Amino acid sequence: MILLPSGSSSDAMIEVPLSRAVRIISPRLTVLVNTLDEKGELNASPYSWIYPLSYDPPLVGVGIGGKQKYTYINSKRTGEFVVCVVSEDFGQQAVNCEESHKPGDKLWAKQGLHAKKSEKVKVPRIKEAKAILECKVRRFVELEGDQVMLVGEVLHAEAEEEGLDKINPLLHDSGEKFRSVGKEIILKRRR
């Protein structure tokens, strides 16, 4: 989050250190990315570097950190993953899944979350998620810096019928700061 001095307007902008520059485009959607390890055990890891890449075919990208991450190792081996949108009602449980652990520790279960069979992929989803994307791995993009981008093609998607108000996705600002979605605003678009 960029903080301006109290009472300032947009014409009184301040320079932002480059180490904090990407925070200008926060908050970001918080998700659990589910994969299966070599023993078929579910791993669910929280991420907030997720973005749509294409409508046709439907592609999503997830910045997953480095190649040492279980998400990278597992999805590279199986070719599948599931994106589970984290809602405010299980946000703390999902974020707790980022603690250091060994393969097969089932942090998601220790946090009281439940696995549910997916429709098109072998990787289970998190039952508490009100929106999911079942994906096959299309590629990994090694970026300069600290991220590898996992690119997936969406094979199946489900969401609560009432949309964002019902899903109530958790948005990650930075560090321990999170937000929920605010009011809807309708703006006319000229195409």
N, C-alpha and C positions, 0 to 999 in steps of 0.2 A: 504494500500500500504506500502511496506517495502522500506525504503529509505536507500541506502548504501552511504557511503561517496563518494564524487565526485572523479572519476578516479579509483574507486575500482573495483575489479573483484569478481567473485563468490568464489575465494579462500580466500577472505577477508570478510567473512560473520560476521555479528554481531548477538548477542543474541536478540531475540524478546520477549518483555514482553508477558506473557501468555494472558493478557487481550486484546492483539492485534493479537494473533496467527492466528485466523481464517481469518484475512485479507490477509494472504499469499495466500489463494485460491480465492481471488477476482480478477477481477470483476465478479459479478453474474447477471444473467438475471433479468430484472425488469418486473413484471407482475401486472395486476389488477386481483384480485380474486373476482369474482362476486357471490353473494348469495342473497336469497330472505328472507326478514324479515317476522314476523308473520302476517303482513298486506299485504303481497305480493309485497312490495316495494323493488326495487333493491338497494343493497349495493355493492359498488365497492371499494375495499381496495388494496393499493399498497403493494407488498412484493418483496423481492429479495432473500429470502431463499427458492429457488425452485430447484428441482433436479429430474432427471429421476430415477426410482427405478427398473423397469423391462420392458422388451420388450414384453414378453408373459406370462401373460396378460400385456397390457401397463399400467404401474402404475407411478404416479408422487407423489412426496412429497412436501409439502409446510410448512415451519416453520412459524406458524401464531402467535407466541407470546403466551399469556395465554388464559385461558378459559373465561375471561371477554370480549374478542374480539367479535365483531358482526360476523366476519367470522366463528368463532367456534360455537357460539350460533345458527346462521342461518343454517349452513351446517349440524350440528348435528340434527337439527329438520327436515330439508327437505331431507337430504341424497344426495344433489346435489350441484355442484358448477361449475363455468366456469373460466378457466384460459385464460386471454387475454394478449398476449405479447405486451408490451409497446414499441412503436417505438419512435425514436427521435422527430418526428414531433408532437407528443402529450405528450411528456414526462413531461413537466412542469404541464400540466393539470392533468395528472395521479398522479404525486407526490403530488399535492395539495389535492388529495382525502384522504390524511392521517390525515388531521387536525381533532381535536376533534369535534364530532358532536353527535346529537341525532338520534335514529332510524327514518328513513323516511326523513332525511334532503336532500337527493339526491345531494350529493356533486358532483357526476359525471356530473349531468345536469347543476349545477351552474358553472362548469368548461367548459361548451360548448361541452361536450361529449354526445353521443346518444346511446340509447339502441336499440338492434336488436334481433328479435326472434331467439332462438337457434333451432337446428335441432332435438336433442334427449333428451334434458332436459328442464324443465320449466324455469330455470334461464336464463335470457337474456344475450347476450354478449354485448360488447362495439363495436359499428359499426366501429369506427376508427381503431380497431385492425386488423392487417394484418395476424395474426396467432392466432388461438384459440384451446383450448382443452375443450370439454364438458365432465364432469366427474361425476361419482357417488361415494359417500363416501364409502371407504372400511373399514377404521378404523381411530382412533386417537391414536397416540403414545405419551405418556407422557414421555418426556426425563428429565433427571436430568438437572437442569439449568432453563433457562428462556423461553424455547420453547415447544409448543405442535406441533407435526407434523400431519398435515392433509394428509392422504393418499387417493388418488383417482384413480379409474380405468377410463381410457379414453374410452368413448363411441363413440365419434365423434371428428375428428380433421380436421381443414382447415388451409391452409396457401397460401400466394401469390405464384404463380407459379414459379417466378424467384428465390425463396429462400431467403437467408440472405441479399443479396444486395437490394432486393426490400422491405423486412420486416424491415431492418435497426433497429434491436432490441437495446434498451437502456440497458446498463450494469451499475450496481451500484458498485462503488468502496468502498466508505464509506461516511457517513455523507451526505454532499451536493455534493460530487464528483461522477460524472457519466462519462461514456465513450460510444463510439459507436464501432461497429465491424470494425476491420482493414482489411488488405489484406488477401486473401486466400492463404494458403500454403499447398501444396500437399506433403505428406510424405508416402513412401512405408511402408506397414505393412506386417510382416511375421507372418502367423498364422499356 
